[in-house]
Amino acid sequence: MIPVRHMKKRQMMNEQPTLCFPADGPATDLRYPAAVAPRRAGRRLLLLLALFWLMVITAVTGLAALFYASPLLLPGTQVMGVDVGGLSVNETAVQLGIQWQQRGLVLESDTQTWQAPPMALGIELDALATAEKAHAAARSVDGLFRWVTTGRLTITPVYTLDTAVTIAYLENMAPQLERAPVNATVQVVDGRAVATQAVSGQSLAVAETVAYLQLYQEAVLAHGRLPLSYSLIPAAITDVTAVIHQLNQLLGRTILLQIYDPVNDETFTWNLPPAVWGNWVAVAIEPDNGGQLRWNFDSPLAQTYLSEQAAKLGDSRFIQIEETLRNLAEAIRNGETVAYGRVYHHPTSYTVQAGDTLAAIGRKVGIPYPWIQQVNPGLAGLSPGQTITIPSPDEMLPLPVVPHKRIIVSISQQRVQTFENGQLKWDWPASTGIASSPTAPGIFQVQSHEPNAYAANWNLWMPNFLGIYRPVPASDFMNGFHGFPTRDGYNLLWTNNLGAPVTYGCILISNENAQALYEWAEEGTVVEIRD
């Protein structure tokens, strides 16, 4: 017995298709369903589309293969702002080389800029490597994507950097950029001390600048600017508070500047309030000495003021401005309110009168005649109307003058008077030189102290000797004050002659008075000898 399902399958296999003819149309093939025809059309369409895309892909692939093998760069390719699209690698390298020669690099400090070619700093463009890089980038997925999405392809150049050249260039320009630090200091304004602020210095930091260039080379060259690195140099003195306090203490005083004329025995007093002399002060602070204050009068204002004051003294007199300012500064440093200066005298001319001799002229002008001969070389004789030069009386005053002491010798009265601060101190009898060896009149000063001087020409020992002038400029012999001399150390001479000329040019006073004068009259004390 055959199962039913197998019998149905066999029957279906043995059945033949049956044609049915509708009453009003052609026969229909009942072997295929009605939806079969559209499926066949769809398959044909898909086949056609597949063939189309195959042709497109084949064409693109061919074009890509052709482009990949081409030496040309993509249109829109840019290097250093230059459009090199469509150029070959070699053409691109040539074009970039030309552009590179025209490139400049700006070096920037905080206050200045310098223009320099990159080559001077050891930077070189590898033009061929850059062109090859641009060619290769256009054939990479990333490069093509950038080109497709932006329409252009920007290539970073290939550079080389020789740091040895960079260092040499920067070290050569470093001195131009160096700025020394400025210490805080003090200046005087309207008689008061005020501070000026410290300013740090700077020096070019070569190593740091080179390191920056190495790290940011592409950005530096892209923008054409290289910022320079600096090392700060701190000022040694930044705080001057103590100095200001110290200086303002000095500036709180009015100074009397007394200018003394030792020849005419005149004193000129100039009143200097802080508002005047304070503005003459030039201040310096010594960093190597603990920041101590150092100042002096080094100002055109001081020069102008003293020159104007000195002009009032007349054409024949003047002052030494630098010396006067030194004296003024020393007085202020010592806390004194009075400073001293000195009047000097110019050489003068003398017209010879009938009967004049050099000795007579010397006594008239108060200069020993050998000193007149010295400034008139070749003077063989005198004639009326002849003009000769009289040296300055300051030639007889070689030492700093003691302004508050003065000794007056009267030849006619044979007396010695001493004055201190304008007041008579002593008045003594004296003896001056005999007619053949007279005492010279003039303005002199104490120049030496000798406890017991020896005069070889006369074999005399002179106790408590004060030398006051040389009768002859080039000699060592001096006339001066002394007590009663001795000969051979035993016999006192001229003890009974005080009040009459008896010496060989010196001024004789008693031993007691000679000792007192010796101790009182320091070197520089003015001695006025009158006829």
SULTAUR-V846534 format. One record per residue. PSI is psi as a letter, one per 20 degrees, with the letter a starting at -180 (999 if undefined). OMEGA is omega in degrees with one decimal (* if undefined). NEAR is the number of other ideal C-beta (glycine too) atoms within 12 Angstrom. Layout:
# SULTAUR-V846534
PSI|OMEGA|NEAR / PSI|OMEGA|NEAR
This chain:
# SULTAUR-V846534
p|179.9|5 / p|179.8|10 / q|-174.1|9 / g|-175.5|10 / h|177.9|10 / h|179.3|12 / h|179.5|13 / g|179.0|13 / g|-179.4|13 / h|-179.3|13 / g|-179.4|13 / h|179.4|12 / h|-177.3|10 / i|-178.1|9 / q|177.0|12 / q|178.0|10 / q|-178.1|12 / p|178.7|11 / p|179.1|12 / p|-179.6|13 / o|176.2|12 / r|-173.4|10 / h|-173.9|7 / k|179.6|6 / r|-179.2|8 / r|-178.3|10 / q|179.1|14 / p|178.9|15 / o|-176.9|15 / j|-179.8|15 / h|-177.2|14 / q|178.3|12 / r|-174.6|11 / h|-174.7|11 / i|-175.1|10 / h|-173.7|13 / g|179.3|13 / h|-179.9|12 / h|178.7|14 / h|178.9|13 / h|179.2|13 / h|179.0|14 / h|178.3|14 / h|179.7|14 / g|178.3|14 / h|178.9|14 / g|179.9|14 / g|178.2|14 / g|179.0|14 / g|178.2|14 / h|179.6|14 / g|-178.5|14 / h|175.6|15 / g|177.8|14 / g|179.5|14 / g|-179.3|14 / g|179.2|14 / g|-179.3|14 / g|-179.8|14 / g|179.3|15 / h|179.0|15 / g|178.8|14 / g|178.9|14 / g|179.3|17 / g|178.3|13 / g|-179.8|14 / g|-178.6|21 / h|-179.5|20 / i|-176.5|12 / q|175.1|18 / i|-174.5|22 / q|176.2|24 / q|178.6|39 / q|170.9|33 / q|-179.2|17 / j|177.4|26 / p|-177.5|40 / p|174.7|31 / p|-179.0|41 / k|-179.9|34 / j|-179.5|21 / p|177.6|30 / o|-179.6|23 / j|179.7|40 / p|179.0|26 / i|178.4|19 / q|175.4|28 / r|179.1|21 / g|-178.9|29 / g|178.3|19 / h|177.9|24 / g|179.9|39 / g|178.8|31 / g|-178.6|20 / g|180.0|32 / h|178.3|39 / g|177.6|27 / g|-180.0|17 / h|-177.4|24 / h|179.9|31 / h|-177.9|17 / i|-176.6|18 / q|175.2|31 / q|179.2|23 / p|-179.6|32 / p|176.0|22 / p|-171.6|33 / p|166.8|23 / a|-178.9|26 / i|-177.6|16 / i|-174.4|12 / r|173.3|17 / q|177.2|18 / q|176.5|25 / p|179.5|17 / q|173.5|26 / q|-179.5|23 / h|-178.3|36 / h|-179.7|24 / h|179.1|23 / j|177.4|40 / j|179.9|25 / p|178.9|33 / q|174.2|28 / p|172.1|35 / n|-171.7|21 / g|-177.6|33 / g|179.1|24 / h|178.5|24 / g|178.8|36 / g|178.4|35 / h|176.9|25 / g|178.6|31 / h|179.3|44 / g|-178.6|35 / h|-178.9|24 / h|-180.0|32 / i|-178.1|40 / j|176.0|27 / q|179.9|18 / g|-178.7|13 / g|179.9|14 / g|179.4|27 / h|179.0|21 / g|179.3|13 / h|-179.7|21 / g|-179.2|27 / g|-174.2|15 / h|-176.8|12 / i|-178.7|15 / j|178.3|14 / r|-178.2|24 / o|-178.0|32 / p|-174.2|26 / p|174.1|37 / p|-177.5|21 / r|175.2|36 / o|-178.3|28 / q|169.1|33 / q|-178.0|23 / p|175.3|29 / n|-174.2|20 / h|177.6|22 / g|177.3|14 / g|179.1|23 / g|-178.7|35 / g|-179.2|25 / g|-179.6|17 / g|-177.8|31 / h|178.8|36 / h|178.8|22 / h|-178.7|18 / i|-177.0|25 / g|-179.6|25 / h|179.6|13 / h|-174.9|19 / i|-176.7|29 / p|178.6|21 / o|-178.0|23 / q|176.4|17 / q|178.1|23 / o|-179.8|21 / q|169.6|29 / p|-179.8|29 / a|-174.0|34 / p|170.6|36 / q|-177.1|28 / p|179.1|33 / p|-180.0|20 / l|175.0|14 / j|178.3|25 / q|-179.5|22 / p|176.2|32 / q|-175.9|23 / q|165.8|26 / p|-172.0|23 / q|175.4|18 / q|177.5|25 / p|179.0|20 / q|174.1|21 / a|179.6|20 / q|173.2|26 / q|-178.5|28 / p|177.0|33 / n|-173.3|24 / g|-176.5|29 / g|-179.5|20 / h|179.1|19 / g|178.4|33 / g|179.3|31 / h|178.2|18 / g|-180.0|26 / g|178.4|35 / g|-175.6|24 / h|-174.3|15 / k|-175.5|20 / g|-176.7|29 / g|-180.0|20 / g|179.1|17 / g|-177.9|29 / h|178.4|33 / g|-178.6|21 / i|178.3|18 / k|-176.7|24 / p|177.7|23 / o|175.9|37 / p|-178.8|24 / q|178.3|37 / q|-177.4|27 / q|169.7|27 / p|179.8|21 / q|176.2|18 / o|-176.5|20 / q|175.3|19 / q|-178.7|25 / h|-178.6|24 / p|-179.7|32 / i|-177.8|22 / o|-178.5|20 / k|-177.9|32 / g|-178.3|19 / h|-179.8|20 / g|178.7|36 / g|179.0|28 / g|-179.5|18 / g|-177.5|23 / h|179.2|36 / h|173.9|26 / h|177.3|18 / h|-174.7|33 / i|-177.2|34 / j|-174.6|21 / q|169.0|28 / p|-176.3|23 / p|171.4|39 / o|177.8|23 / o|-178.3|39 / o|-178.6|29 / o|-172.4|36 / p|173.3|35 / o|-175.3|31 / h|-178.9|39 / g|-178.4|33 / i|-179.3|22 / l|178.3|22 / q|176.7|20 / p|177.4|25 / p|-176.6|26 / p|178.5|20 / p|-178.4|29 / p|-175.9|20 / n|174.2|37 / r|-179.4|19 / h|-179.3|27 / h|177.2|21 / f|-173.4|28 / h|179.4|36 / h|-179.5|35 / i|175.3|26 / i|-169.4|34 / p|170.1|40 / p|-171.2|25 / p|171.2|37 / q|178.8|25 / p|-174.1|35 / o|-179.0|18 / h|-179.2|24 / i|-178.9|12 / l|177.0|13 / k|179.1|13 / k|-178.9|26 / q|179.1|18 / p|171.7|32 / p|-178.3|24 / q|174.5|33 / r|177.3|21 / n|-178.3|36 / m|-172.5|19 / p|173.2|24 / h|178.7|14 / g|178.8|23 / g|179.2|31 / g|-178.1|21 / g|-178.1|16 / g|-176.6|27 / h|177.5|35 / g|178.8|20 / h|178.9|15 / g|-178.6|26 / h|179.7|28 / h|179.3|15 / i|-179.3|17 / i|-177.8|28 / r|-174.5|16 / h|-174.1|11 / i|-175.8|20 / q|179.4|29 / r|173.9|27 / q|172.7|35 / o|-171.8|23 / g|-179.1|31 / g|177.9|18 / g|-179.8|23 / g|-180.0|37 / h|176.1|33 / g|178.8|22 / g|179.9|32 / g|-179.3|40 / g|-179.7|31 / g|178.8|22 / g|-179.1|26 / g|179.0|34 / h|-179.2|23 / j|178.4|15 / j|-178.2|14 / q|179.6|20 / i|177.7|23 / p|176.0|27 / q|-173.6|35 / q|173.1|33 / r|-174.3|41 / q|173.1|37 / p|176.4|36 / r|-175.5|28 / q|176.4|31 / q|169.4|20 / q|-179.2|23 / r|176.6|24 / q|177.6|18 / p|177.3|28 / p|-175.6|19 / p|177.0|25 / r|177.9|17 / p|178.1|12 / i|179.9|11 / q|167.0|24 / r|178.8|18 / h|179.0|28 / g|179.9|24 / g|177.7|21 / g|179.6|34 / g|179.7|33 / h|-178.3|24 / g|-176.2|23 / i|177.7|35 / k|177.5|35 / p|175.5|43 / p|-169.3|39 / h|176.1|33 / h|176.7|25 / h|176.1|35 / g|177.0|40 / h|-176.8|28 / h|-177.2|25 / i|175.8|24 / m|-176.6|27 / q|179.2|10 / j|179.7|9 / o|-175.6|22 / h|-178.8|11 / r|-178.5|14 / q|175.4|25 / q|-178.7|15 / p|-179.0|12 / i|178.9|12 / q|179.4|20 / p|177.3|17 / r|179.9|33 / p|173.8|25 / p|-178.5|34 / q|178.0|31 / p|175.3|28 / i|177.1|36 / i|176.0|34 / h|-179.9|30 / i|-178.4|39 / m|-172.9|36 / i|-175.0|23 / q|172.2|23 / p|-173.4|25 / p|170.6|39 / o|-168.9|28 / i|-172.0|34 / j|177.5|25 / q|179.1|32 / p|177.1|39 / p|178.9|44 / p|178.3|29 / p|176.2|44 / o|179.4|24 / g|-177.6|30 / h|-177.8|16 / i|-179.1|21 / l|179.8|29 / q|174.7|28 / p|175.5|44 / p|176.0|29 / q|-178.7|36 / q|176.1|25 / p|-176.3|19 / k|177.3|13 / i|-177.7|15 / p|178.4|13 / p|-180.0|17 / g|-179.5|23 / q|176.0|26 / o|-170.6|20 / q|170.1|31 / q|-176.7|24 / r|173.6|41 / p|179.8|39 / a|-172.0|39 / q|176.7|30 / r|-174.1|20 / h|-179.2|15 / i|178.3|12 / m|-169.2|21 / q|170.3|28 / p|-176.9|39 / p|171.3|40 / q|179.0|35 / a|178.6|40 / o|-177.0|35 / a|176.0|47 / q|176.8|39 / p|-177.3|39 / i|-177.4|31 / q|174.2|30 / p|175.6|28 / p|-177.5|25 / h|-179.0|18 / n|-175.3|22 / q|-178.4|30 / p|175.4|22 / o|-173.7|28 / h|-177.3|12 / h|-176.8|14 / j|179.1|23 / l|-178.6|16 / q|170.8|30 / p|-171.9|26 / o|-175.8|39 / q|178.1|33 / l|-175.3|35 / p|173.2|37 / o|178.5|44 / p|-176.4|35 / h|176.1|41 / q|174.5|43 / p|177.7|27 / h|179.0|33 / p|-172.1|20 / g|-172.2|22 / i|-175.1|11 / r|174.5|16 / i|-177.3|17 / p|179.1|26 / q|167.1|35 / q|-178.8|40 / a|177.3|47 / q|171.7|50 / r|175.3|44 / a|-178.2|39 / p|-177.9|32 / r|175.0|36 / q|173.5|24 / p|-176.3|17 / j|174.7|12 / j|-175.7|14 / g|-170.2|9 / p|173.9|14 / p|-178.6|21 / q|168.0|30 / k|-178.7|32 / h|-178.6|17 / j|-174.4|14 / j|-179.6|22 / p|-179.3|28 / i|178.1|21 / q|178.6|21 / p|-177.1|26 / i|-173.2|32 / r|177.6|37 / k|177.5|32 / h|179.4|39 / r|176.7|47 / o|-176.6|52 / p|171.5|47 / r|-177.5|45 / q|-179.8|29 / g|-179.5|27 / g|-179.8|17 / h|179.0|34 / h|178.8|37 / g|178.7|23 / g|180.0|22 / h|179.8|38 / g|-177.9|33 / h|-175.2|17 / h|-170.8|27 / n|177.2|40 / r|-179.9|24 / p|-174.3|26 / i|177.8|29 / p|-176.4|39 / p|177.3|40 / o|179.0|47 / o|179.1|34 / o|-179.2|41 / q|175.7|25 / 999|*|21
